[in-house]
Every structure is written in structure tokens, then in C-alpha cells.
Amino acid sequence: MMKITLLLLAVILPLSGTIGAAPALPDQAPSDPAEEAARFASVTGQVDLGGVVFGYLSVDGDLTAIGKYANSFLDEMRKVQPDVPPVNVPALLKITGLDAISALGFSSVATADGFRNKTYVHTPKGRRGLLRLMGGESKPFEVVALAPAGSDLVIEQDLNLKTLYESVLEAAGLAMGEQGKAMVRMALKQPMPPPITFTMEKVMADLDTKLTVIIDVDPTKMVNLPDAKGMKIPQLSGAALVDGLGWIADELAKVLEPMLAQGGKRKPPFKILRNANWVGMQLDLISASAASEREKKEISELGLEAALLAHHLPSGKLVLASGKEFADKLFAPKPGLGQDPAFQKTMKGLPMEGTALSYASPVFFSSLRKVFVKGIAEKDGDHNKDDRFAATSLLNLLLPKNARGEGRVTTNTKDGTLTISNSAHSHKTSLITGVASPVVMMIGAAAYRTNIVLEEMDFQMDFPEAEQIIEEVEHEHRSRPNRDFDKIGD
């Protein structure tokens, strides 16, 4: 079996590079050598040399050329199909801002605990359009003090969502002129479905914001996952926070108060929370007559019986939390995530300011692995052994038993955007996985089929009369009248 697998590798791998031809970019004027050299120097100055991976890709003008090619293609199509809409592809690409990308660079360098990976997007003429969506100027990360030490999954992401609105507005203007822009503006002024009293226009006014997610995993407490046939997960405590949108909780509380005052069987399962720090609503399962006993039990098992959506008045943040106790802890004096040894080790060498930060602790990965291991083990029976083997192999690749923490930071520079991560995997793993996956699937399918053939050959060698028996059965099947086919089956 091993010889056959190696033979398949030797035959398929050289051919895999020729399977499927990649389309060529449209012809365009060659770039100036001096400009290209300067661009190369700028990009390579942001990544690391001498590691296991180093890459540079110049895309200056490529997107513009593709846009012009698409426009000419649509023009030719209109000669045959006059109803093809008049779309200005280069103008649309300019609205997205993706044509501002001049070059890309990436690298991976081995460290004591894995790899330092870098990805750099070079935009020397400035970020425009959707490239501004994920934040502006770099600044110190708030979450390192906000999240308690021991938190296991943490994300902080600046979001300039007004940029998305501006891009949609420009695209509407490009397609339908001022009338198109007016239609978009009018849609935002429409009231939202009752009982919500504010409009999307009011929300859009505060959409240059920041999203923060903080989750703490307790692997010592396993809880049932609803509708998952007995699958258990570690108990999670956590919160999601959005800057500047706390007023939404104020508005919802105003709507909910009259409904709660009416009482009755259809009373929502909430209570209003109002004090010096919070305004909003909190789950109240005790008085929730509308909730079934099963729903109450499932919510309680997940630890969400005190979940809340509230406005944290001192900060202006909108907070969705698993409980008020956890929400209070975020804003109270405490040892923060920045003092956590696991966090410090994982994030070593990464900048502590930027537009995005993500961190996953070793406990997060080990807990996730246990859930998957249990799920795979529950696929019992010989008919599932191949599925179990494949799932376990993939799990060991992506989530090994000794999985380390993962950390990532994105910063905006004067000429581009740089993402740096500390990871157990290098960029090479991603590249090889992307390229090799189809080949591996082909090899696996061929090896599986070959194994079946070998087993049949072994069976026939162990039982010399097997071939004769098979021939007799086939002869009998061929000699049966056609009228019996429907009864016998295929």
C-alpha cells in the first residue's frame, strides 16, 4: 500500500501545476524600473528577511487594467445584448479604494514559540474607500486594561462604518445619478420596524466606532449545548462592547417599560436596569411566564440567566454581556489582561497600539480541542471509522494537543497597513494547504480506491474459488429475463 501511495504522489504532484491554466492579466505598460525598485524597498522594509517565507507582489495598476478590460468586454456584449446595463467598472473599483493597493509583502520567521508572521498592504497614495473601513490612526489598545487577566478570547477592532455608507452612496450616484443618492438617503430616514423608534440615519451618525469582544472560558464547568444531542461545552462568560452606541439601550428600555407595566402572560422576560452606571434591560427568568421550563433550564445551564443589554453611562458603550457581574468587572479596578503571563508570552514583540488586536489563549484552544475530540468520538461504529480518521487527522493538524496561544495586531502606517502575528503556523502552512488540498484529496480518493482493490485481490488469493463464484453469479444475473428487473433491483 505504501508503494502505491508514493507512486501516486510521484505522478500527480508534477502534473498538479499544469491542471487548470490561470488567466493572464490584461496588457499594460511596464512599470518604471526606478519606481518598482523604490516600491520593493518600501515593502520589504516592513517585513522580515531571512525567514521560512518571504514574498513580494507588485499589483500597481493591475486593478485599473482589469477594470478597463471589463468595461471593453461589456461594451462588446452590448452589441449582442443591448439590455446589458451600463456599468463603469473602473469607477466602481475606484470607489472601493482597492485600486490604491500598489504592492503586497509577507514573511514568516521562526521564533522560540512558533512563527512571527507579517503581512503588509502598500498604499503610498493613501487608503481610500473600503480600505478605511477597518480603522484610521493607530492608538493604544483599550482592551488590555478592560479585559480581566485570564480572559481567553479577546478582540478589539476599530470600525469606520461611515466609509461603507459613503461608498454605497457614491455607487448609487454612479449608477443613477443624484436620484440614486437621494434614494439611499431617503431609505436611511425611514423609521425602523416597531417598537423601535429611531432611524438608521441616527445609527449611522455614530458608526465610526470600535468593537470589543471579551470571553472567559471555564474548562472545569461543562454545560449542555442546546439541541446538540448531549454535547457539552465549557461554560463561557463574556461581553461584546460597541463604542458610542449606548443610547440604543436607553431607547429600547423606554419602549420596554410600558410593556412590562402591562404585565400579563405575554410580558417580556426582562427587567429594567437603572442606576448610576447602567441603563438597559436584564433577563428575568423567574417572572418570565412566557418562557417554557425547558427554555429556562437551557438558559440557566449556559449561565445566561442574568444576561443584559445596557448602556454603560460613564463610557457611552453599548454592552451585551452574559451577566451584570461580568459587565461590572470590566470597568472595575483589577489585574488586567496586560498583566496576564499567558497574554504577555503570546503577544511578545507585538506592538500594543494599532487598529485591531486579537488574542486566543492556550486554554481556549485546548478547550476547543476537547469539544471536537468528544464530537468525533461519538461517531461510533465501523461505518464511521474513515470519517473519524479524517476528522482526527485534520484536528491534529489545526489544533494539536499542545496548541499555543495566538496573537495578532494590525497597525496603519503612513504608506500602508501592517499585520503582525505570533502563531504556531507560518504563512507557508496556509500557502501549502491552499495549493495542496485538491491534490491531497485526489491522492486520498485514489489511495482509498486502491486499498479496496487490494483487499479484493487478497480475498481472491485467499479463496481461489472466489473468482469462479463471482463469474457464476454474474452469469445468472445476465441470464434473467428483463421483466424481473423491476422486482430484483439494480
Secondary structure, 3 states (H helix, E strand, C coil): CHHHHHHHHHHHHHHHCCCCCCCCCCCCCCCCHHHHHHHHHHHHCCCCCCCCEEEEEECCCHHHHHHHHHHHHHHHHHHHCCCCCCCCHHHHHHHHCHHHCCEEEEEEEEECCEEEEEEEEECCCCCCHHHHCCCCCCEECCHHHHCECCCCEEEEEEEECHHHHHHHHHHHHHHHHHHHHHHHHHHHHCECCCCCCCEHHHHHCCCEEEEEEEEEEEEEEEEECCCCCCCEEEEEEEEEEECCCCHHHHHHHHHHHHHHHHCCCCCCCEEEEECCCEEEEEECCCCCCCCCHHHHHHHHHCCCCECEEEEECCCCEEEEECEHHHHHHHHCCCCEHHHCHHHHHHCCCCCCEECEEEEECHHHHHHHHHHHHHHHHCCCCHHHHHHHHHHHHHHHHHCCCCCCCEEEEEEECCCEEEEEEEECCCHHHHHHHHHHHHHHHHHHHHHHHHHHHHHHHHHHHHCCCHHHHHHHHHHHHHHCCHHHHHHHCC
